[in-house]
Amino acid sequence: MQFDDDADLDTSEVQDVRGSRIPGGNATVGGGIAGLIALLLGLFFGVGPDQLGLSSGDEEPAATSSSLAQVQQTCRTGQDANTKEDCRIVAVVNSVQDYWRSEFKLRQASYSPASTVLFTSRVGTACGAATSAVGPFYCPGDRKVYLDLGFFEELRTKFGSSGGPFAQAYVVAHEYGHHVQNLMGTLQRAQDGRTGQNSNAVKVELQADCYAGVWARHATRTPDDKTGKPLITSLTEADIREGLDAAAAVGDDRIQEKFQGRVTPESWTHGSAEQRQQWFYQGYRTGDMAQCNTFR
């Protein structure tokens, strides 16, 4: 995955609160049984602390901007995105949102952008307080994506993904798939509390995977809002394989087998490795969000 060296990055779409301290009580996520549950469920992508029920008893305000807000200072161009991990995330967020803005416009609809919040250790959200153990997640309450960059190392070392820049892009694009679902009113289908292979929870997650694939198909074709040129200049089949590998690594069956030694489909919330790969590739192959109807 290669970015246009001369492209300007829009850092307004990313809030960098790494190094901030959150006032208030301690979140209950991250310790003992609660932390283990968060690790096993949160790292599937997309499960916010509100769904886990693991926010602290005392409401914690969101973290405020830190003096270490690096992305605003160092992520200026596509060249920065080609060399720095946090700048790469800024560029992916820009590309993903450029695509969805254009797609919604084609459908005579208005896309409302969502910020990505980069944090370390723990963060306060409208969905409750969360620690890094929850993994990347989208909070519909404040319409923001939350991400601790340390997760990408865990994706490789703990979950066996080959890693790579596009594996990271897949994670970000998946979370923005949830934002698209929220705007379209489909995200709420997962809130019936049911789990299992055919549950709405699984269907919502697989659709977000499909939406990530749709963006990937158009990533090198979608013009930047300001320059009129695509921010991403190159996306190879090797990149797509990285995305497919990451999708498989976080399949319910693989994670259950790895962490509990058995597979229990009745408790699935995100789908199997095969399903996650299938739906990501469905989106990438067709490039059509209408082909992402996992609810049929």
N, C-alpha and C positions, 0 to 999 in steps of 0.2 A: 504494500500500500504506500503510495507516494503522493505527497501534497505539492501543490504549486509553490515553489520557493518564494515567489514574489507576492503571493496573495496575503492580504491583511486578515488577521484573525479578529473576531469579535469577542473580546473577553467579557463583555457585559452579560453573556449568556452563561457564564460560570462564576460562581461565588467561591472564593478560596478562603476557607476559615481554618485551614490547617494551622495548628499551634495555638488556636483559641482555647480559652477555658470557659466552660459552661457553668454559670452560677446556679445554685440550687442544690437539691439532694442528689444522691447517686442513683443512676439507673440500675434496675435489677437485672438487666441483660448482661450476660458475660460471666456470671459466677455460678458454680455448682450445676444443678440440673437445668436451671433456666438458661445458663450459657450454652450447655450442650444442645438443648432444644433449638436455641437460636442458631447455633452453628449448623445443625443438621437441616433445619428448615430454611433459614435465611439465605444460606449460600446457594439455594436453588435458583436465585434471582427473583426479585419482584415481591417477596414477602416483607411487607413493612411491619414495624413494631406494633402498629394497631392491630394487625391480623394475628400477631403472635401473642398479644396480650401481655407484653413484657415491659411496658413503660413503667417509670417510677411512680410511686404513690403521689409524690409532689410534682405538680406540673413544672417543667423546666422550660425556660424561654430558649428560643433558638440562639445558637452561637452567633456572636457578633464578629465583624470583620477583624482579621488579625493584621498586625504589622508585618506578618510573614506572608501576606497575600501575593504569592510569587507570580501567579499567572498574569495578573494585571501589569506586572513590571517586566516580565521576561518573555511572554508569549505574544509576539507582535506579528510574525509572518509565518507562512507555510514552511519556511526553512527551519524555524524554531520547532514546528510540529514534526519535522522529519528527524529531529535530533534529541528532543526532550519528551519524556513520557507525559508529563502534565500538559504540555502544549499540544501533544497529540490528542488528548482528550478534548481540549478546547476545539480543535479543528474538527473532530468527529461530531461533536455537539453541533457546531456550525453547519456541517454538511447535512446531518440528519434533519435539522430543523429547516434548512433551505429546501430540502426535498418535500417535507410535509407541508410547508407553506405553499409550495407550487401545486402539490396534489390536492390540497383542500380548495385552492383557488379554481382548479379545473372542475371541481365538483360544486362550484358556486357556494362554497362555505368559507368560513374564516378560521384560520389556525391561530390559536393562542399559544405563544411560546412558553416553554418551561425552562427554568434554570437548573443547572447541575451544581450541587454543592460538594466541594471537595473538603473532606474533614479527616481528622486523625483521632483514633480512640473512641470518642463518643460525640454525639450531636443531639441537639434538641430540634424536634420537628412538630408540625401540626398533628402528626399521628402519634406523638409521644417521644420519649427519649430513647435513643438507641446507641449501641456500641458497634464497633467494627465487626463483632461476631455475627451480626445480622446479615452482613454482606451488602452488596448493592441493592437498593430498593427505590421504588417510586412511592411518594406519599400523595394521594389524591387530595388530602386536606389542604395542602399548600401548593400543590402542582409543581413539585420539585423532585429531581432525581438526586439521591444521596450516594456518595461513593468515597470509600477509603482506598487509595491506590494500592495499599498493601494487599488488597484482595487478589490482585493479579498474580502475585507471587504464590499465594495460597492455591489459586486455580491450577497452577503448574505443579507445585510440590505436593499438595494434599490430595488433589483431585485428578492428577494425571494428565491434564491437558498439555498439549505441546506448547501452548502459549503463543506469543508473537503479537505484533501490533494489531492484526485483524481480529484475533481472539478478544482483545480489549474492545475493539470497535463493536463487535457483536454484542458484548455485554451492555454497552451504552445504548446501542440501537434497540435492544430488547426492552430496556427500561423506558425508552421513548415510545415503544410500541404500547406500553401501558398508558402513557399519557394520551396517545391517540385514542385508545379505547375509552379513556375517561371523558375525552371531549365528545366521543360518539355515543356515550351512554351504555357501553357494553361491559365496562370494567366491573360494574356493580353486580353482574351475574355471578361473580365468584364469591359473593358475600353471603351465600346461603349456608355456609358452614360445612358443606359436604365434601368428602374426599373420595378418591378412587379413580380408576382408569377412565370412567365415563362422566366424571363430575365436571361441573362448570368451572371449578378451579383449574383443572387440567386444561380445559378447552381455552380458557382465557390466556394461560401461559403459552400454549402452543400457537395461538393467534399472534401473540407478541413476538414469538420466534419467526413466524411467517412475515410479519411486518418488518422485522429486521432484515430478512432476506429481500423484501421488496425494495427497501432503501438501498441495499448493496447492489442490486441490479441497476439502479439509476444513479449511483454515487458519482460515476465519472461523467455523467451527462447533465446533472443538475447544476445550472449556473448559480454562482454566488449572487446574492441580492445586489451587491454594490458593484462588482466588477463585470458581471455577466459571463464570467468564465467559471468552469467547475473548479472547486477547491481541491478535489481529489483527481489527480491526473492519471493514476495507474492503479488498477485493482486486478490481480492475477488469479488464476485458478488455484495457485498455492495459497493465496490469501483466503479464498473461499474454503479451502480444506482446513485452514486454521479455525475458521468459524464453525465448521461442521464438527471438528474435533472438540472444540470447547462446548458446543451444544450437547454432544454425547457425554462428555465428562460430568455434566451436571444433570444427567437423566436420573429420575427417581430410583430406577432399578440399580444403577451403578453405585449411587451414593448409599442406598440401603445395604447393598451387598458389602460395600467397603466398611461401613461404620457399624452395622448391626449383624452382619454375617448371613442375612437372609433377605429375600425380597417379599414385600407385603403390598401387593397392588391395591388392596382396599384402602391404603393410607396415602396413596399417591396424591400429590398436589400440583405437579408440574409436567408429568408425562415421562415416558421411558426415553432412554438414549436414542433409540431408533425413531420414536415419534418426533423428538425435538429436532433431530437431523432432517427428517422427512419434511417437516413444516417449514424449517428455515430454507431448505432447498426449493420447496414449492414456491415460496415467495421470490427467491432468487431466479428460478427458472422462468416464472411467468411475468414477474415485475408488475403484478396486478393485485392490489389489495382486495379486490372482489373475489379473488381465488383463495383468500385466507379465512373463509367461513368454516371454522372448526366446529361450529354449533350444529351443522347439518347432520 
